[in-house]
């Protein structure tokens, strides 16, 4: 019977580029920036890497349909290299490929790298049909803000929360992320904002305003992984290991049947339950020291607190307003600034989230370092609330 991969794979090193409007850099430049940091952190030679996974979502605007640009741009030593794509969960999907390859015994050391160049589309948002250069054939009649605005109104209807309370809770989500990003030199948006700034901002798709939406950026992030045994042979003592990696993909029932009220993220519920079981977590509220979730919109972060089992149904707005997910709260969320302030270069986001957990667990986060960070969770959501893929990773200290 399958037992999962808990504590079988260690992260040797990680790197992350600066996220932002990187007009003068191409995808290879961003890959090299993240990879160079990861390789130096891993303290190994390039020829010790035996396989690589590249996460890119929009190949037409980045590096094409293969992993060739990764192998060429980094001058990898003629090793196996694979390109993967799974919507906004692409970065975590690349990590999953590398982690599973090492856990299986096929390789001793593997690399995962995610990258995306979005600013080069010449458009302010993610490329959609008639915008940018990539046609959206999956959901041609839906915009991301419009779809997630419906998540907000469905949540409001289900729990009877006032629009004022919901908008104030969403505003708190954004203000909290901006406060955290102000301490992070790799974040795109580092300006602090106020609740009043959020509430008075122009509406994008009611009830979502400008500050409820994440930005559009360029960026890359990288991880080098190995077995726990190999890490020990390399002299690693303070070891960060993978506790769980789970992916759930919608089968369409949310959009096609009446069993879903539009106020939750079903795939997150399923993937979280599997991940907690794989990681041996009975009470995630007590076990998790920090989390990074897919805050493409402030309402997404709010709803995910319930779908991940961290707030009771209907209580997330009040937990948010009470500070549960603030830096000094019970479960700090987006301590690096999240998608809200890093933007969302699709292929990179999942690995960027893991990078922050890795830095926090090793005590390397500088001004934003938390007093306790032994076990953390990341969550990516690709698609719209009614049709999506959800990827969850849990990492922590060996034995945590």
C-alpha angles and dihedrals in degrees: 000000000000113000101182129233103283111158093348096108128051128198107235097184145347138198137186132191123224107270121224145080097333096179096158095049130073127209092270091055091053092046091052092049093054095039095050091055092046094049093049090048092049091052093214135118121261092242090062090070107095104181139010139203122203121201115205124152104188106041093174090066100035131030108333131250101309138055090247095109089055093052092043099041093050095034091232112190101258092285131152110282127181132188117217134185130186106159113259090346090065096112093052089045090057090050091049091055093052094043095048091047091055094042090052092056093242092119137016097211128023137174131220122192132175126193140166136178106200102155091069091071088078090229131106098232139037111302112269135167109309090008127092116342105297121082115220103225095163099065106003097168100047131079121206094239091047094050095048092044085062088053088057096049092045090052091049091050095047097051101029094234116161118252089237093056093045093050092047091052091049089049090053089054091056096043091050092052093048091050090053095045091054086072095049119084092194095057121104098219114040101163120118117231136189134232088251091054090056097044094048096045121112116276116251099178114346124285089016117084133190095278092048090067127077121236133249116249147156120243151132138211132188141195132191114202136186141165119287089242092055091047090054091050088053089056099254113156105159094060130182112204137186112252098180143351118190135168128192123186123198114250091205100259093119092061098035107041139046096242093094123066096197094245101104142042105247096189090054091054091052097043092045093052090051093046094049090050092049092048093046093243116153098170112029092183090062098034104048119081097185141355140203114202136179100271096173083146129012091244089057092059090046095052093042091061087068097037089054091050095246096117129032117252110284093008103089095094091055094043088052093049090047089057100247091141098038121111090265095039132103095269112020111213127199094000089169094051099268127224086313091072104018093049120222116277089175103220093046104045100083093051091043089058092051089048090061093049090048092051092047094048091051092046094243101121097104115201092005095051114136120223091235124028113150102130131026143170133216125196131191126191120198120191130005129319092262097046121024153119121245124200124188130187127184119196134172148140116312106271095016 
